[in-house]
Amino acid sequence: MTRAIVLPAEGPAAVQDVDDDFLAGEHSPGGHADTPRGVLVDVEWSSLNYKDGMAITGDKGVARIRPLIPGIDLVGTVARGDAAGRFSVGDSVVLNGAGIGETRHGGLAERALVDAASLVELPEDITPRRAAAIGTAGFTAMLSVLRIERDVAPSDGRILVTGSAGGVGSVAILLLSRLGYDVTASTGRPEQADFLRSLGAGDVIDRAELSEAGRPMQKPLWAGAVDSVGSATLANVLAQTSWGGTVTANGLAQGSDLPTTVLPFILRGVTLAGVNSVDAPLALREEAWARLAGDLDFDRLDGLTDEVGLADALTLADEILAGRVRGRTVVDVRR
């Protein structure tokens, strides 16, 4: 039997034991345990992301099928490799997104059957716990940084990070500051200012400066930005971005709307680049994880990481949705 968080067909999520038939049922890759691309993983660590909070609380926009084991991240060891021979028993692997925890069973369990097509061999320089701390949030942050690097050099000016005390924002600050960028953090939690500066932010501003409707073109302040908020905040960030700057969009904490105009794009050549970590191709996944191994300050990552067990992850779901969880939370699925 496998211990897991399960969102049942009806009722709230709970920790329970499931059998192999449940893991290998209709919500596994291809619907069968013996699918050629199926890899059985003994999960060691998962993490708690905003999406996981939504899934655990039954949000149909994330938990698209029920029953469902949530968890959009997993790190573990291969218990049975795929038929193509890409993975062998004992390999250390990591998986972020790719539908787990949304349309197929995810990582908040002691075992998972996953698709080899999106599975990445864990870089030697990253421990399993740290890989979970990076998780989808850190992976998304790295994808954002890769996109910003294409157009914006550290000498071009300041980079704004919104939702900065959250998972994506905190790792983005770590990465950007280590790469030499001058980072400004936007947050609605002024008590986190010292924490954000400890990650590498040179300045901290109140999110209220960005969260209300503003003019379509404003004084240019940012060479680029990593946005996890959307809505009026993203519209204002675009309006304040300098000529040729790039803004990455990866979240919708404020809302999915975007009340802007084409003016930042046609008058300043601003680029709005979407970041989708769920469907990232394998080559991009491998590039991002290789860069994380080399560019991330792991001592600082440890300092922003909390650890919980499976049952604790259930109780934290509402907290993360309310914005009361800072940094990263890893889940020891065997605890």
Residue pairs with C-beta under 8 A, 6 or more apart in sequence:
1 17
1 18
1 19
2 17
2 18
2 19
2 20
2 22
2 23
2 109
2 110
2 111
3 15
3 16
3 17
3 109
3 110
3 310
3 333
3 334
4 15
4 16
4 17
4 18
4 69
4 108
4 109
4 110
4 310
4 333
5 13
5 14
5 15
5 56
5 69
5 70
5 71
5 108
5 109
5 310
5 313
5 314
6 13
6 14
6 15
6 16
6 18
6 67
6 68
6 69
7 13
7 55
7 56
7 58
7 63
7 66
7 67
7 68
7 69
7 70
8 14
8 66
8 67
9 66
9 67
10 66
12 58
13 56
13 57
13 58
13 70
13 314
13 317
14 314
15 310
15 311
15 314
18 69
18 109
20 33
22 67
23 33
23 105
23 109
23 111
23 112
23 113
24 32
24 33
24 113
25 31
27 65
27 67
27 68
27 69
27 103
27 104
27 105
28 35
28 38
28 104
28 105
28 113
29 35
29 37
29 38
29 104
29 113
29 114
29 115
30 36
30 37
30 38
30 115
32 38
33 40
33 113
36 82
36 83
36 84
37 82
37 83
37 84
37 115
37 116
37 117
38 82
38 113
38 114
38 115
38 116
39 78
39 80
39 81
39 82
39 87
39 93
39 113
39 114
39 115
39 116
39 119
40 78
40 79
40 80
40 111
40 112
40 113
41 74
41 76
41 77
41 78
41 79
41 93
41 95
41 111
41 112
41 113
41 114
42 76
42 77
42 78
42 79
42 110
42 111
43 74
43 75
43 76
43 107
43 109
43 110
43 111
43 112
43 333
44 75
44 76
44 77
44 128
44 129
44 132
44 332
44 333
44 334
45 74
45 75
45 76
45 128
45 129
45 131
45 132
45 330
45 331
45 332
45 333
46 71
46 73
46 74
46 75
46 106
46 107
46 108
46 109
46 132
46 313
46 330
46 331
46 333
47 73
47 132
47 133
47 135
47 136
47 137
47 328
47 329
47 330
47 331
48 308
48 313
48 316
48 317
48 320
48 325
48 329
48 330
48 331
49 72
49 73
49 135
49 136
49 137
49 167
49 320
50 166
50 167
50 251
50 253
50 320
50 321
51 62
51 72
51 101
51 102
51 136
52 70
52 71
52 72
52 101
52 108
52 313
52 317
52 320
53 316
53 317
53 318
53 319
53 320
53 321
54 61
54 62
54 63
54 321
55 62
55 63
55 68
55 70
55 71
55 72
55 101
55 102
55 106
56 70
56 313
56 314
56 317
57 317
57 318
57 321
62 101
62 102
63 70
63 102
64 102
64 103
65 103
65 104
68 101
68 102
68 105
68 106
69 101
69 105
69 106
69 107
69 108
69 109
69 112
70 101
70 106
70 108
71 100
71 101
71 106
71 107
71 108
71 109
71 331
72 96
72 97
72 100
72 101
72 102
72 106
72 107
72 135
72 136
72 278
73 94
73 95
73 96
73 101
73 107
73 132
73 135
73 136
74 94
74 95
74 100
74 106
74 107
74 112
74 114
75 92
75 93
75 94
75 95
75 107
75 122
75 128
75 129
75 131
75 132
76 92
76 93
76 112
76 128
77 90
77 91
77 92
77 93
78 87
78 88
78 89
78 90
78 91
78 93
79 89
79 111
80 89
81 87
81 88
81 89
81 91
82 116
84 116
86 116
86 119
87 93
87 116
87 119
87 121
91 121
92 121
92 122
92 128
93 119
93 120
93 121
93 122
94 119
94 120
94 122
94 131
94 289
95 107
95 114
95 118
95 119
95 120
96 135
96 136
96 139
96 277
96 285
97 118
97 136
97 139
97 277
97 278
97 279
97 280
98 114
98 115
98 117
98 118
98 278
98 279
99 278
100 106
100 107
100 112
100 114
101 107
101 108
102 278
105 112
105 113
106 112
107 333
108 310
108 313
108 331
108 333
109 333
110 333
110 334
117 282
118 282
118 285
120 282
120 285
120 286
120 289
122 128
122 131
122 289
123 289
123 290
123 292
123 293
124 293
125 293
125 294
126 134
126 289
126 292
126 293
126 298
129 307
129 330
130 298
130 301
130 302
132 330
132 331
133 301
133 302
133 305
133 328
133 330
134 171
134 292
134 296
134 301
134 328
135 167
135 328
135 330
136 167
136 277
137 166
137 167
137 168
137 170
137 171
137 328
138 167
138 168
138 171
138 292
138 296
138 301
138 328
139 277
139 280
139 285
139 288
139 289
139 292
140 168
140 250
140 275
140 277
141 167
141 168
141 169
141 171
141 172
141 175
141 226
142 171
142 175
142 288
142 289
142 291
142 292
142 295
143 248
143 250
143 275
143 277
143 280
143 284
143 288
144 168
144 172
144 226
144 248
144 250
144 275
145 172
145 175
145 176
145 179
145 226
145 291
146 287
146 288
146 291
147 246
147 248
147 273
147 275
148 159
148 176
148 224
148 226
148 246
148 248
149 179
150 246
151 224
151 244
151 245
151 246
151 271
152 159
152 223
152 224
152 245
152 246
154 179
154 180
154 181
154 182
156 223
156 224
156 242
156 245
157 182
157 222
157 223
157 242
157 245
158 181
158 182
158 183
158 184
158 202
158 203
158 221
158 222
158 223
159 176
159 181
159 182
159 183
159 184
159 222
159 223
159 224
159 225
159 226
160 183
160 184
160 185
160 186
160 221
160 222
160 224
160 225
160 226
160 227
160 237
161 169
161 172
161 173
161 176
161 183
161 184
161 185
161 186
161 201
161 225
161 226
162 169
162 186
162 207
162 210
162 225
162 226
162 227
162 228
162 229
162 233
162 234
162 237
163 169
163 186
163 187
163 227
163 228
163 229
163 251
163 253
164 170
164 172
164 173
164 185
164 186
164 187
164 192
164 196
164 201
164 204
165 185
165 187
165 189
165 192
165 195
165 196
165 326
165 327
166 228
166 253
166 323
166 325
166 326
167 327
167 328
168 226
168 228
168 250
168 251
169 185
169 226
169 228
170 196
170 199
170 304
170 326
170 327
170 328
171 296
171 301
171 328
172 226
173 183
173 185
173 196
173 199
173 200
173 201
174 199
174 200
174 296
174 297
174 300
174 301
174 304
175 295
175 296
176 183
176 200
176 226
177 183
177 199
177 200
177 201
177 202
178 200
178 295
178 296
178 297
179 295
182 202
183 200
183 201
183 202
183 203
184 201
184 202
184 203
184 204
184 205
184 222
185 196
185 199
185 201
185 203
185 204
185 205
186 204
186 205
186 206
186 207
186 209
186 210
186 233
187 193
187 196
187 204
187 205
187 206
187 207
188 206
188 207
188 208
188 211
188 323
189 323
189 326
190 204
190 206
192 326
193 204
195 304
195 326
195 327
196 204
197 204
198 300
198 303
199 300
199 304
200 300
207 229
207 233
210 232
210 233
210 236
210 237
211 229
211 232
211 233
211 236
211 254
212 232
213 232
213 235
213 259
214 232
214 235
214 236
214 239
215 239
216 235
216 239
216 260
216 261
216 263
216 264
217 239
217 263
217 264
217 267
217 268
218 236
218 239
218 240
219 240
220 240
220 241
220 242
220 243
220 245
220 268
221 240
221 241
221 242
222 237
222 240
222 241
222 242
222 245
222 247
223 241
223 242
223 245
224 241
224 245
224 246
224 247
224 248
225 237
225 241
225 245
225 247
225 248
226 247
226 248
226 250
227 233
227 234
227 237
227 247
227 248
227 249
227 250
227 251
228 250
228 251
228 253
229 251
229 252
229 253
229 254
230 249
230 251
230 252
230 253
230 254
230 255
230 256
230 257
230 258
231 252
231 254
231 255
231 256
231 257
231 258
231 259
232 254
232 255
232 259
233 254
234 247
234 249
234 254
234 258
234 260
235 258
235 259
235 260
237 247
238 247
238 260
238 264
238 270
238 272
239 260
239 263
239 264
241 247
241 264
241 268
241 270
242 268
243 268
243 269
243 270
244 268
244 269
244 270
244 271
245 268
245 270
245 271
246 270
246 271
246 273
247 270
247 271
247 272
247 273
248 273
248 274
248 275
249 272
249 273
249 274
249 275
250 274
250 275
250 277
253 323
264 270
265 271
265 272
280 288
301 328
304 326
304 327
304 328
305 327
305 328
305 329
305 330
306 327
306 328
306 329
306 330
307 329
307 330
307 331
307 332
308 316
308 329
308 330
308 331
308 332
308 335
309 331
309 332
309 333
309 335
310 331
310 332
310 333
310 335
312 331
313 329
313 331
316 325
316 329
319 325
320 329
